[in-house]
Amino acid sequence: MPPPMPRQKRRRNPSGRRNKGEGRAAEILSKRLGVGLVTIYQARKLLKHGSDALIEQVRTGGLSIKKASAMLNQKAVHDA
């Protein structure tokens, strides 16, 4: 019987959590849009947890994805 194959490490997203199948798609999307992988994860978080007003500010260019994500992070810290 051959020896068992070594386990390969799973890719992790920038937050350090294990991917749930979206890592490759995020990587492809970031290359197509010409933005960093972290920006893709920040945008996804904004769409999932952000208010309609915050999302609209980003869509109209009044606020960057990075700043909106930071606002979400601050809110999460204060709510905890």
Contacts in CASP RR format, 6 or more apart in sequence:
PFRMAT RR
TARGET T0000
AUTHOR 0000-0000-0000
METHOD contacts of the structure
MODEL  1
MPPPMPRQKRRRNPSGRRNKGEGRAAEILSKRLGVGLVTIYQARKLLKHG
SDALIEQVRTGGLSIKKASAMLNQKAVHDA
10 18 0 8 1.000
10 19 0 8 1.000
11 19 0 8 1.000
11 23 0 8 1.000
11 24 0 8 1.000
12 18 0 8 1.000
12 19 0 8 1.000
13 19 0 8 1.000
13 22 0 8 1.000
13 23 0 8 1.000
13 26 0 8 1.000
13 37 0 8 1.000
13 41 0 8 1.000
14 37 0 8 1.000
14 38 0 8 1.000
14 41 0 8 1.000
15 41 0 8 1.000
26 37 0 8 1.000
26 40 0 8 1.000
26 41 0 8 1.000
26 44 0 8 1.000
27 37 0 8 1.000
29 40 0 8 1.000
30 36 0 8 1.000
30 37 0 8 1.000
30 39 0 8 1.000
30 40 0 8 1.000
33 40 0 8 1.000
39 65 0 8 1.000
39 66 0 8 1.000
42 65 0 8 1.000
42 66 0 8 1.000
42 68 0 8 1.000
42 69 0 8 1.000
43 65 0 8 1.000
45 69 0 8 1.000
45 72 0 8 1.000
46 54 0 8 1.000
46 55 0 8 1.000
46 58 0 8 1.000
46 65 0 8 1.000
46 68 0 8 1.000
46 69 0 8 1.000
46 72 0 8 1.000
47 55 0 8 1.000
49 72 0 8 1.000
50 68 0 8 1.000
50 72 0 8 1.000
54 63 0 8 1.000
54 68 0 8 1.000
54 71 0 8 1.000
54 72 0 8 1.000
55 68 0 8 1.000
57 63 0 8 1.000
57 68 0 8 1.000
58 64 0 8 1.000
58 65 0 8 1.000
58 68 0 8 1.000
END
